[in-house]
Amino acid sequence: MNKMSPRAYTRFSEEYPEVFRMYEDFADKCHQAGPLDLKTRRLIKLAIAITQGSEGAVHSNTRRAVQDGIKAEEIRHTAILAIPSIGLPRSQAALSWINDILDAE
């Protein structure tokens, strides 16, 4: 997802509303393009953000997962599943970013 903070994301949407709408429409079309349910899509997007090492995208995808009712333990499990692929240190960094959001809830 995005690497911007919520504040930067909001500012971008306000300064470039047409570009922002096109981006949001495109992202929505990608989400609706296949048979995966919302929970699965959210956790996959989180996993992608984790493997890219993007703190902002992990924060964003964690926020969205929480908003969609995904349980904290399911969200954290996504970071645990990444350990064999990206290593313990990077997975632990991602888990700390996830906890930034979950602990604030």
Biopython code that builds the backbone (N, CA, C, O; Angstrom):
import numpy as np
from Bio.PDB.StructureBuilder import StructureBuilder

atoms = [
    (1, "MET", "N", (0.827, -1.166, 0.000)),
    (1, "MET", "CA", (0.000, 0.000, 0.000)),
    (1, "MET", "C", (0.874, 1.232, 0.000)),
    (1, "MET", "O", (1.988, 1.202, -0.522)),
    (2, "ASN", "N", (0.396, 2.299, 0.568)),
    (2, "ASN", "CA", (1.166, 3.528, 0.494)),
    (2, "ASN", "C", (2.196, 3.615, 1.609)),
    (2, "ASN", "O", (2.072, 2.951, 2.638)),
    (3, "LYS", "N", (3.227, 4.451, 1.390)),
    (3, "LYS", "CA", (4.252, 4.675, 2.392)),
    (3, "LYS", "C", (4.007, 5.980, 3.137)),
    (3, "LYS", "O", (4.785, 6.355, 4.014)),
    (4, "MET", "N", (2.932, 6.666, 2.788)),
    (4, "MET", "CA", (2.663, 7.953, 3.392)),
    (4, "MET", "C", (1.988, 7.802, 4.749)),
    (4, "MET", "O", (1.259, 6.840, 4.993)),
    (5, "SER", "N", (2.243, 8.759, 5.620)),
    (5, "SER", "CA", (1.536, 8.808, 6.883)),
    (5, "SER", "C", (0.096, 9.192, 6.590)),
    (5, "SER", "O", (-0.192, 9.722, 5.516)),
    (6, "PRO", "N", (-0.822, 8.934, 7.530)),
    (6, "PRO", "CA", (-2.210, 9.353, 7.300)),
    (6, "PRO", "C", (-2.315, 10.846, 6.976)),
    (6, "PRO", "O", (-3.137, 11.256, 6.157)),
    (7, "ARG", "N", (-1.485, 11.639, 7.620)),
    (7, "ARG", "CA", (-1.505, 13.081, 7.367)),
    (7, "ARG", "C", (-1.050, 13.402, 5.944)),
    (7, "ARG", "O", (-1.677, 14.209, 5.257)),
    (8, "ALA", "N", (0.034, 12.777, 5.504)),
    (8, "ALA", "CA", (0.527, 13.002, 4.150)),
    (8, "ALA", "C", (-0.470, 12.479, 3.119)),
    (8, "ALA", "O", (-0.669, 13.101, 2.075)),
    (9, "TYR", "N", (-1.084, 11.361, 3.403)),
    (9, "TYR", "CA", (-2.087, 10.757, 2.521)),
    (9, "TYR", "C", (-3.282, 11.691, 2.376)),
    (9, "TYR", "O", (-3.782, 11.898, 1.271)),
    (10, "THR", "N", (-3.740, 12.256, 3.498)),
    (10, "THR", "CA", (-4.854, 13.195, 3.475)),
    (10, "THR", "C", (-4.480, 14.449, 2.698)),
    (10, "THR", "O", (-5.265, 14.940, 1.886)),
    (11, "ARG", "N", (-3.298, 14.960, 2.942)),
    (11, "ARG", "CA", (-2.853, 16.157, 2.235)),
    (11, "ARG", "C", (-2.795, 15.909, 0.731)),
    (11, "ARG", "O", (-3.250, 16.734, -0.062)),
    (12, "PHE", "N", (-2.230, 14.765, 0.346)),
    (12, "PHE", "CA", (-2.172, 14.424, -1.069)),
    (12, "PHE", "C", (-3.573, 14.378, -1.667)),
    (12, "PHE", "O", (-3.796, 14.892, -2.763)),
    (13, "SER", "N", (-4.518, 13.767, -0.954)),
    (13, "SER", "CA", (-5.890, 13.661, -1.462)),
    (13, "SER", "C", (-6.543, 15.034, -1.615)),
    (13, "SER", "O", (-7.370, 15.241, -2.503)),
    (14, "GLU", "N", (-6.170, 15.958, -0.751)),
    (14, "GLU", "CA", (-6.728, 17.312, -0.832)),
    (14, "GLU", "C", (-6.064, 18.150, -1.926)),
    (14, "GLU", "O", (-6.731, 18.934, -2.600)),
    (15, "GLU", "N", (-4.768, 17.986, -2.099)),
    (15, "GLU", "CA", (-4.044, 18.785, -3.092)),
    (15, "GLU", "C", (-4.191, 18.262, -4.519)),
    (15, "GLU", "O", (-4.108, 19.024, -5.482)),
    (16, "TYR", "N", (-4.410, 16.956, -4.642)),
    (16, "TYR", "CA", (-4.531, 16.331, -5.958)),
    (16, "TYR", "C", (-5.758, 15.419, -5.987)),
    (16, "TYR", "O", (-5.620, 14.208, -6.162)),
    (17, "PRO", "N", (-6.947, 15.981, -5.820)),
    (17, "PRO", "CA", (-8.148, 15.152, -5.676)),
    (17, "PRO", "C", (-8.440, 14.249, -6.872)),
    (17, "PRO", "O", (-8.899, 13.121, -6.692)),
    (18, "GLU", "N", (-8.183, 14.722, -8.076)),
    (18, "GLU", "CA", (-8.472, 13.903, -9.247)),
    (18, "GLU", "C", (-7.532, 12.699, -9.325)),
    (18, "GLU", "O", (-7.970, 11.579, -9.592)),
    (19, "VAL", "N", (-6.250, 12.933, -9.093)),
    (19, "VAL", "CA", (-5.278, 11.839, -9.102)),
    (19, "VAL", "C", (-5.606, 10.856, -7.982)),
    (19, "VAL", "O", (-5.555, 9.642, -8.177)),
    (20, "PHE", "N", (-5.940, 11.383, -6.820)),
    (20, "PHE", "CA", (-6.285, 10.536, -5.679)),
    (20, "PHE", "C", (-7.502, 9.665, -5.998)),
    (20, "PHE", "O", (-7.503, 8.470, -5.701)),
    (21, "ARG", "N", (-8.530, 10.252, -6.598)),
    (21, "ARG", "CA", (-9.737, 9.481, -6.957)),
    (21, "ARG", "C", (-9.396, 8.371, -7.956)),
    (21, "ARG", "O", (-9.885, 7.248, -7.841)),
    (22, "MET", "N", (-8.549, 8.701, -8.939)),
    (22, "MET", "CA", (-8.165, 7.680, -9.920)),
    (22, "MET", "C", (-7.413, 6.538, -9.237)),
    (22, "MET", "O", (-7.652, 5.367, -9.533)),
    (23, "TYR", "N", (-6.505, 6.882, -8.323)),
    (23, "TYR", "CA", (-5.760, 5.864, -7.581)),
    (23, "TYR", "C", (-6.708, 4.997, -6.756)),
    (23, "TYR", "O", (-6.611, 3.770, -6.781)),
    (24, "GLU", "N", (-7.616, 5.627, -6.034)),
    (24, "GLU", "CA", (-8.575, 4.884, -5.202)),
    (24, "GLU", "C", (-9.470, 3.995, -6.057)),
    (24, "GLU", "O", (-9.752, 2.860, -5.672)),
    (25, "ASP", "N", (-9.925, 4.490, -7.217)),
    (25, "ASP", "CA", (-10.756, 3.685, -8.117)),
    (25, "ASP", "C", (-9.987, 2.472, -8.634)),
    (25, "ASP", "O", (-10.515, 1.363, -8.699)),
    (26, "PHE", "N", (-8.720, 2.710, -9.002)),
    (26, "PHE", "CA", (-7.888, 1.613, -9.486)),
    (26, "PHE", "C", (-7.686, 0.559, -8.396)),
    (26, "PHE", "O", (-7.822, -0.640, -8.641)),
    (27, "ALA", "N", (-7.360, 1.025, -7.192)),
    (27, "ALA", "CA", (-7.150, 0.100, -6.075)),
    (27, "ALA", "C", (-8.415, -0.704, -5.793)),
    (27, "ALA", "O", (-8.344, -1.903, -5.524)),
    (28, "ASP", "N", (-9.567, -0.051, -5.854)),
    (28, "ASP", "CA", (-10.840, -0.740, -5.617)),
    (28, "ASP", "C", (-11.089, -1.799, -6.685)),
    (28, "ASP", "O", (-11.550, -2.899, -6.380)),
    (29, "LYS", "N", (-10.787, -1.469, -7.925)),
    (29, "LYS", "CA", (-10.962, -2.448, -9.007)),
    (29, "LYS", "C", (-10.051, -3.662, -8.793)),
    (29, "LYS", "O", (-10.463, -4.795, -9.040)),
    (30, "CYS", "N", (-8.832, -3.434, -8.341)),
    (30, "CYS", "CA", (-7.917, -4.546, -8.053)),
    (30, "CYS", "C", (-8.487, -5.437, -6.958)),
    (30, "CYS", "O", (-8.414, -6.663, -7.048)),
    (31, "HIS", "N", (-9.054, -4.822, -5.923)),
    (31, "HIS", "CA", (-9.630, -5.594, -4.822)),
    (31, "HIS", "C", (-10.807, -6.435, -5.278)),
    (31, "HIS", "O", (-11.012, -7.537, -4.769)),
    (32, "GLN", "N", (-11.573, -5.941, -6.213)),
    (32, "GLN", "CA", (-12.777, -6.637, -6.667)),
    (32, "GLN", "C", (-12.528, -7.585, -7.837)),
    (32, "GLN", "O", (-13.462, -8.235, -8.306)),
    (33, "ALA", "N", (-11.297, -7.678, -8.312)),
    (33, "ALA", "CA", (-10.988, -8.414, -9.545)),
    (33, "ALA", "C", (-11.031, -9.933, -9.406)),
    (33, "ALA", "O", (-11.016, -10.634, -10.418)),
    (34, "GLY", "N", (-11.083, -10.448, -8.216)),
    (34, "GLY", "CA", (-11.020, -11.898, -8.066)),
    (34, "GLY", "C", (-11.949, -12.419, -6.989)),
    (34, "GLY", "O", (-12.760, -11.675, -6.439)),
    (35, "PRO", "N", (-11.824, -13.707, -6.692)),
    (35, "PRO", "CA", (-12.767, -14.359, -5.794)),
    (35, "PRO", "C", (-12.421, -14.300, -4.308)),
    (35, "PRO", "O", (-13.188, -14.808, -3.490)),
    (36, "LEU", "N", (-11.297, -13.699, -3.934)),
    (36, "LEU", "CA", (-10.896, -13.709, -2.527)),
    (36, "LEU", "C", (-11.819, -12.832, -1.687)),
    (36, "LEU", "O", (-12.247, -11.762, -2.119)),
    (37, "ASP", "N", (-12.114, -13.303, -0.487)),
    (37, "ASP", "CA", (-12.955, -12.514, 0.414)),
    (37, "ASP", "C", (-12.152, -11.361, 1.013)),
    (37, "ASP", "O", (-10.924, -11.337, 0.927)),
    (38, "LEU", "N", (-12.852, -10.414, 1.617)),
    (38, "LEU", "CA", (-12.229, -9.205, 2.136)),
    (38, "LEU", "C", (-11.125, -9.501, 3.144)),
    (38, "LEU", "O", (-10.044, -8.916, 3.070)),
    (39, "LYS", "N", (-11.384, -10.396, 4.076)),
    (39, "LYS", "CA", (-10.384, -10.720, 5.099)),
    (39, "LYS", "C", (-9.097, -11.244, 4.457)),
    (39, "LYS", "O", (-8.002, -10.813, 4.820)),
    (40, "THR", "N", (-9.224, -12.150, 3.527)),
    (40, "THR", "CA", (-8.061, -12.709, 2.850)),
    (40, "THR", "C", (-7.305, -11.623, 2.089)),
    (40, "THR", "O", (-6.077, -11.558, 2.149)),
    (41, "ARG", "N", (-8.040, -10.772, 1.373)),
    (41, "ARG", "CA", (-7.392, -9.678, 0.632)),
    (41, "ARG", "C", (-6.637, -8.752, 1.574)),
    (41, "ARG", "O", (-5.507, -8.362, 1.278)),
    (42, "ARG", "N", (-7.243, -8.391, 2.707)),
    (42, "ARG", "CA", (-6.592, -7.485, 3.655)),
    (42, "ARG", "C", (-5.305, -8.094, 4.195)),
    (42, "ARG", "O", (-4.288, -7.407, 4.293)),
    (43, "LEU", "N", (-5.339, -9.382, 4.549)),
    (43, "LEU", "CA", (-4.148, -10.020, 5.111)),
    (43, "LEU", "C", (-3.063, -10.203, 4.054)),
    (43, "LEU", "O", (-1.877, -10.126, 4.371)),
    (44, "ILE", "N", (-3.446, -10.440, 2.820)),
    (44, "ILE", "CA", (-2.456, -10.533, 1.742)),
    (44, "ILE", "C", (-1.801, -9.175, 1.531)),
    (44, "ILE", "O", (-0.581, -9.093, 1.395)),
    (45, "LYS", "N", (-2.599, -8.107, 1.502)),
    (45, "LYS", "CA", (-2.036, -6.759, 1.335)),
    (45, "LYS", "C", (-1.076, -6.441, 2.484)),
    (45, "LYS", "O", (-0.029, -5.831, 2.269)),
    (46, "LEU", "N", (-1.430, -6.849, 3.691)),
    (46, "LEU", "CA", (-0.541, -6.654, 4.837)),
    (46, "LEU", "C", (0.747, -7.445, 4.640)),
    (46, "LEU", "O", (1.833, -6.926, 4.898)),
    (47, "ALA", "N", (0.642, -8.675, 4.192)),
    (47, "ALA", "CA", (1.832, -9.506, 3.963)),
    (47, "ALA", "C", (2.743, -8.882, 2.909)),
    (47, "ALA", "O", (3.966, -8.922, 3.048)),
    (48, "ILE", "N", (2.168, -8.316, 1.874)),
    (48, "ILE", "CA", (2.975, -7.652, 0.845)),
    (48, "ILE", "C", (3.723, -6.476, 1.451)),
    (48, "ILE", "O", (4.912, -6.286, 1.193)),
    (49, "ALA", "N", (3.018, -5.684, 2.260)),
    (49, "ALA", "CA", (3.660, -4.534, 2.920)),
    (49, "ALA", "C", (4.787, -4.988, 3.839)),
    (49, "ALA", "O", (5.838, -4.350, 3.906)),
    (50, "ILE", "N", (4.564, -6.093, 4.546)),
    (50, "ILE", "CA", (5.582, -6.639, 5.446)),
    (50, "ILE", "C", (6.825, -7.034, 4.652)),
    (50, "ILE", "O", (7.943, -6.690, 5.036)),
    (51, "THR", "N", (6.635, -7.749, 3.556)),
    (51, "THR", "CA", (7.796, -8.212, 2.789)),
    (51, "THR", "C", (8.535, -7.063, 2.127)),
    (51, "THR", "O", (9.728, -7.181, 1.849)),
    (52, "GLN", "N", (7.857, -5.962, 1.870)),
    (52, "GLN", "CA", (8.534, -4.792, 1.304)),
    (52, "GLN", "C", (9.237, -3.964, 2.369)),
    (52, "GLN", "O", (10.023, -3.074, 2.044)),
    (53, "GLY", "N", (8.964, -4.248, 3.628)),
    (53, "GLY", "CA", (9.600, -3.507, 4.708)),
    (53, "GLY", "C", (9.123, -2.070, 4.794)),
    (53, "GLY", "O", (9.875, -1.176, 5.183)),
    (54, "SER", "N", (7.873, -1.856, 4.430)),
    (54, "SER", "CA", (7.311, -0.508, 4.413)),
    (54, "SER", "C", (6.502, -0.247, 5.681)),
    (54, "SER", "O", (5.383, -0.739, 5.827)),
    (55, "GLU", "N", (7.074, 0.523, 6.586)),
    (55, "GLU", "CA", (6.393, 0.828, 7.846)),
    (55, "GLU", "C", (5.050, 1.514, 7.593)),
    (55, "GLU", "O", (4.048, 1.158, 8.213)),
    (56, "GLY", "N", (5.025, 2.480, 6.700)),
    (56, "GLY", "CA", (3.779, 3.191, 6.413)),
    (56, "GLY", "C", (2.706, 2.277, 5.857)),
    (56, "GLY", "O", (1.541, 2.370, 6.244)),
    (57, "ALA", "N", (3.096, 1.396, 4.950)),
    (57, "ALA", "CA", (2.124, 0.474, 4.363)),
    (57, "ALA", "C", (1.649, -0.562, 5.382)),
    (57, "ALA", "O", (0.483, -0.956, 5.366)),
    (58, "VAL", "N", (2.544, -1.003, 6.264)),
    (58, "VAL", "CA", (2.122, -1.926, 7.329)),
    (58, "VAL", "C", (1.134, -1.222, 8.255)),
    (58, "VAL", "O", (0.106, -1.793, 8.619)),
    (59, "HIS", "N", (1.443, 0.012, 8.634)),
    (59, "HIS", "CA", (0.502, 0.780, 9.463)),
    (59, "HIS", "C", (-0.850, 0.902, 8.769)),
    (59, "HIS", "O", (-1.888, 0.629, 9.371)),
    (60, "SER", "N", (-0.835, 1.313, 7.503)),
    (60, "SER", "CA", (-2.072, 1.520, 6.752)),
    (60, "SER", "C", (-2.888, 0.236, 6.634)),
    (60, "SER", "O", (-4.095, 0.230, 6.875)),
    (61, "ASN", "N", (-2.218, -0.845, 6.265)),
    (61, "ASN", "CA", (-2.941, -2.108, 6.092)),
    (61, "ASN", "C", (-3.418, -2.687, 7.419)),
    (61, "ASN", "O", (-4.451, -3.355, 7.469)),
    (62, "THR", "N", (-2.678, -2.437, 8.485)),
    (62, "THR", "CA", (-3.139, -2.869, 9.813)),
    (62, "THR", "C", (-4.381, -2.085, 10.201)),
    (62, "THR", "O", (-5.353, -2.664, 10.687)),
    (63, "ARG", "N", (-4.361, -0.767, 9.992)),
    (63, "ARG", "CA", (-5.538, 0.065, 10.289)),
    (63, "ARG", "C", (-6.760, -0.436, 9.538)),
    (63, "ARG", "O", (-7.840, -0.576, 10.111)),
    (64, "ARG", "N", (-6.583, -0.702, 8.262)),
    (64, "ARG", "CA", (-7.702, -1.166, 7.438)),
    (64, "ARG", "C", (-8.208, -2.528, 7.896)),
    (64, "ARG", "O", (-9.413, -2.779, 7.910)),
    (65, "ALA", "N", (-7.289, -3.399, 8.269)),
    (65, "ALA", "CA", (-7.697, -4.723, 8.759)),
    (65, "ALA", "C", (-8.520, -4.593, 10.039)),
    (65, "ALA", "O", (-9.544, -5.259, 10.192)),
    (66, "VAL", "N", (-8.076, -3.744, 10.945)),
    (66, "VAL", "CA", (-8.825, -3.510, 12.197)),
    (66, "VAL", "C", (-10.205, -2.956, 11.870)),
    (66, "VAL", "O", (-11.204, -3.408, 12.430)),
    (67, "GLN", "N", (-10.265, -1.981, 10.968)),
    (67, "GLN", "CA", (-11.548, -1.382, 10.584)),
    (67, "GLN", "C", (-12.492, -2.417, 9.990)),
    (67, "GLN", "O", (-13.710, -2.305, 10.127)),
    (68, "ASP", "N", (-11.931, -3.424, 9.332)),
    (68, "ASP", "CA", (-12.744, -4.465, 8.719)),
    (68, "ASP", "C", (-13.041, -5.624, 9.674)),
    (68, "ASP", "O", (-13.594, -6.645, 9.263)),
    (69, "GLY", "N", (-12.674, -5.465, 10.945)),
    (69, "GLY", "CA", (-13.031, -6.457, 11.957)),
    (69, "GLY", "C", (-12.111, -7.654, 12.047)),
    (69, "GLY", "O", (-12.477, -8.659, 12.656)),
    (70, "ILE", "N", (-10.944, -7.580, 11.470)),
    (70, "ILE", "CA", (-9.997, -8.692, 11.552)),
    (70, "ILE", "C", (-9.361, -8.671, 12.935)),
    (70, "ILE", "O", (-8.957, -7.618, 13.428)),
    (71, "LYS", "N", (-9.277, -9.835, 13.552)),
    (71, "LYS", "CA", (-8.783, -9.946, 14.924)),
    (71, "LYS", "C", (-7.285, -9.664, 15.017)),
    (71, "LYS", "O", (-6.521, -9.958, 14.098)),
    (72, "ALA", "N", (-6.891, -9.091, 16.138)),
    (72, "ALA", "CA", (-5.488, -8.740, 16.375)),
    (72, "ALA", "C", (-4.570, -9.950, 16.211)),
    (72, "ALA", "O", (-3.494, -9.836, 15.624)),
    (73, "GLU", "N", (-4.985, -11.094, 16.719)),
    (73, "GLU", "CA", (-4.117, -12.271, 16.621)),
    (73, "GLU", "C", (-3.957, -12.730, 15.173)),
    (73, "GLU", "O", (-2.917, -13.287, 14.821)),
    (74, "GLU", "N", (-4.960, -12.508, 14.332)),
    (74, "GLU", "CA", (-4.848, -12.855, 12.913)),
    (74, "GLU", "C", (-3.886, -11.886, 12.205)),
    (74, "GLU", "O", (-3.098, -12.290, 11.350)),
    (75, "ILE", "N", (-3.966, -10.630, 12.570)),
    (75, "ILE", "CA", (-3.077, -9.630, 11.991)),
    (75, "ILE", "C", (-1.633, -9.918, 12.386)),
    (75, "ILE", "O", (-0.737, -9.902, 11.542)),
    (76, "ARG", "N", (-1.411, -10.181, 13.672)),
    (76, "ARG", "CA", (-0.053, -10.501, 14.143)),
    (76, "ARG", "C", (0.477, -11.786, 13.505)),
    (76, "ARG", "O", (1.665, -11.887, 13.199)),
    (77, "HIS", "N", (-0.394, -12.750, 13.309)),
    (77, "HIS", "CA", (0.014, -14.017, 12.717)),
    (77, "HIS", "C", (0.600, -13.805, 11.321)),
    (77, "HIS", "O", (1.482, -14.551, 10.896)),
    (78, "THR", "N", (0.112, -12.791, 10.610)),
    (78, "THR", "CA", (0.638, -12.486, 9.283)),
    (78, "THR", "C", (2.130, -12.175, 9.346)),
    (78, "THR", "O", (2.890, -12.605, 8.479)),
    (79, "ALA", "N", (2.552, -11.429, 10.368)),
    (79, "ALA", "CA", (3.988, -11.131, 10.538)),
    (79, "ALA", "C", (4.762, -12.389, 10.933)),
    (79, "ALA", "O", (5.895, -12.582, 10.493)),
    (80, "ILE", "N", (4.174, -13.221, 11.738)),
    (80, "ILE", "CA", (4.836, -14.471, 12.150)),
    (80, "ILE", "C", (5.046, -15.381, 10.933)),
    (80, "ILE", "O", (6.090, -16.021, 10.802)),
    (81, "LEU", "N", (4.050, -15.430, 10.050)),
    (81, "LEU", "CA", (4.174, -16.263, 8.847)),
    (81, "LEU", "C", (5.302, -15.804, 7.927)),
    (81, "LEU", "O", (5.809, -16.593, 7.129)),
    (82, "ALA", "N", (5.691, -14.557, 8.029)),
    (82, "ALA", "CA", (6.753, -14.020, 7.170)),
    (82, "ALA", "C", (8.154, -14.433, 7.616)),
    (82, "ALA", "O", (9.105, -14.301, 6.846)),
    (83, "ILE", "N", (8.296, -14.925, 8.835)),
    (83, "ILE", "CA", (9.626, -15.241, 9.373)),
    (83, "ILE", "C", (10.447, -16.150, 8.450)),
    (83, "ILE", "O", (11.594, -15.814, 8.155)),
    (84, "PRO", "N", (9.911, -17.290, 7.978)),
    (84, "PRO", "CA", (10.738, -18.149, 7.129)),
    (84, "PRO", "C", (11.145, -17.494, 5.797)),
    (84, "PRO", "O", (12.179, -17.836, 5.223)),
    (85, "SER", "N", (10.333, -16.564, 5.321)),
    (85, "SER", "CA", (10.604, -15.940, 4.020)),
    (85, "SER", "C", (11.531, -14.733, 4.103)),
    (85, "SER", "O", (12.403, -14.565, 3.250)),
    (86, "ILE", "N", (11.351, -13.887, 5.124)),
    (86, "ILE", "CA", (12.131, -12.639, 5.173)),
    (86, "ILE", "C", (13.046, -12.547, 6.392)),
    (86, "ILE", "O", (13.810, -11.591, 6.529)),
    (87, "GLY", "N", (12.967, -13.530, 7.264)),
    (87, "GLY", "CA", (13.843, -13.553, 8.432)),
    (87, "GLY", "C", (13.197, -12.968, 9.683)),
    (87, "GLY", "O", (12.246, -12.189, 9.618)),
    (88, "LEU", "N", (13.744, -13.369, 10.808)),
    (88, "LEU", "CA", (13.208, -12.941, 12.104)),
    (88, "LEU", "C", (13.340, -11.432, 12.325)),
    (88, "LEU", "O", (12.363, -10.816, 12.751)),
    (89, "PRO", "N", (14.485, -10.805, 12.062)),
    (89, "PRO", "CA", (14.587, -9.368, 12.346)),
    (89, "PRO", "C", (13.583, -8.517, 11.568)),
    (89, "PRO", "O", (12.957, -7.625, 12.141)),
    (90, "ARG", "N", (13.425, -8.781, 10.280)),
    (90, "ARG", "CA", (12.474, -7.998, 9.483)),
    (90, "ARG", "C", (11.040, -8.287, 9.897)),
    (90, "ARG", "O", (10.203, -7.385, 9.902)),
    (91, "SER", "N", (10.751, -9.529, 10.242)),
    (91, "SER", "CA", (9.399, -9.872, 10.701)),
    (91, "SER", "C", (9.095, -9.214, 12.040)),
    (91, "SER", "O", (7.972, -8.775, 12.285)),
    (92, "GLN", "N", (10.102, -9.151, 12.901)),
    (92, "GLN", "CA", (9.907, -8.501, 14.199)),
    (92, "GLN", "C", (9.715, -6.996, 14.035)),
    (92, "GLN", "O", (8.945, -6.384, 14.776)),
    (93, "ALA", "N", (10.406, -6.401, 13.075)),
    (93, "ALA", "CA", (10.183, -4.980, 12.786)),
    (93, "ALA", "C", (8.735, -4.775, 12.343)),
    (93, "ALA", "O", (8.060, -3.857, 12.810)),
    (94, "ALA", "N", (8.265, -5.631, 11.446)),
    (94, "ALA", "CA", (6.878, -5.526, 10.971)),
    (94, "ALA", "C", (5.892, -5.727, 12.117)),
    (94, "ALA", "O", (4.879, -5.033, 12.200)),
    (95, "LEU", "N", (6.191, -6.675, 12.995)),
    (95, "LEU", "CA", (5.310, -6.905, 14.143)),
    (95, "LEU", "C", (5.266, -5.672, 15.047)),
    (95, "LEU", "O", (4.220, -5.347, 15.608)),
    (96, "SER", "N", (6.386, -4.998, 15.182)),
    (96, "SER", "CA", (6.385, -3.776, 16.002)),
    (96, "SER", "C", (5.533, -2.692, 15.339)),
    (96, "SER", "O", (4.870, -1.924, 16.036)),
    (97, "TRP", "N", (5.537, -2.618, 14.010)),
    (97, "TRP", "CA", (4.705, -1.635, 13.301)),
    (97, "TRP", "C", (3.230, -1.992, 13.437)),
    (97, "TRP", "O", (2.380, -1.116, 13.595)),
    (98, "ILE", "N", (2.937, -3.281, 13.373)),
    (98, "ILE", "CA", (1.561, -3.736, 13.583)),
    (98, "ILE", "C", (1.107, -3.352, 14.989)),
    (98, "ILE", "O", (0.004, -2.841, 15.184)),
    (99, "ASN", "N", (1.979, -3.609, 15.960)),
    (99, "ASN", "CA", (1.618, -3.288, 17.349)),
    (99, "ASN", "C", (1.471, -1.793, 17.594)),
    (99, "ASN", "O", (0.727, -1.388, 18.487)),
    (100, "ASP", "N", (2.173, -0.956, 16.810)),
    (100, "ASP", "CA", (1.958, 0.486, 16.903)),
    (100, "ASP", "C", (0.480, 0.813, 16.764)),
    (100, "ASP", "O", (-0.067, 1.631, 17.504)),
    (101, "ILE", "N", (-0.150, 0.157, 15.803)),
    (101, "ILE", "CA", (-1.571, 0.420, 15.511)),
    (101, "ILE", "C", (-2.469, -0.331, 16.489)),
    (101, "ILE", "O", (-3.411, 0.245, 17.035)),
    (102, "LEU", "N", (-2.186, -1.603, 16.710)),
    (102, "LEU", "CA", (-3.062, -2.396, 17.582)),
    (102, "LEU", "C", (-3.039, -1.879, 19.015)),
    (102, "LEU", "O", (-4.072, -1.865, 19.684)),
    (103, "ASP", "N", (-1.894, -1.464, 19.480)),
    (103, "ASP", "CA", (-1.791, -0.956, 20.865)),
    (103, "ASP", "C", (-2.487, 0.389, 21.024)),
    (103, "ASP", "O", (-2.887, 0.763, 22.127)),
    (104, "ALA", "N", (-2.629, 1.110, 19.923)),
    (104, "ALA", "CA", (-3.297, 2.422, 19.984)),
    (104, "ALA", "C", (-4.820, 2.286, 19.974)),
    (104, "ALA", "O", (-5.540, 3.234, 20.285)),
    (105, "GLU", "N", (-5.297, 1.099, 19.615)),
    (105, "GLU", "CA", (-6.757, 0.871, 19.529)),
    (105, "GLU", "C", (-7.386, 0.813, 20.909)),
    (105, "GLU", "O", (-8.597, 0.629, 21.028)),
]
sb = StructureBuilder()
sb.init_structure("model")
sb.init_model(0)
sb.init_chain("A")
sb.init_seg("    ")
for serial, (resi, resn, name, xyz) in enumerate(atoms, 1):
    if name == "N":
        sb.init_residue(resn, " ", resi, " ")
    sb.init_atom(name, np.array(xyz, "f"), 0.0, 1.0, " ", f" {name:<3s}", serial, name[0])
structure = sb.get_structure()
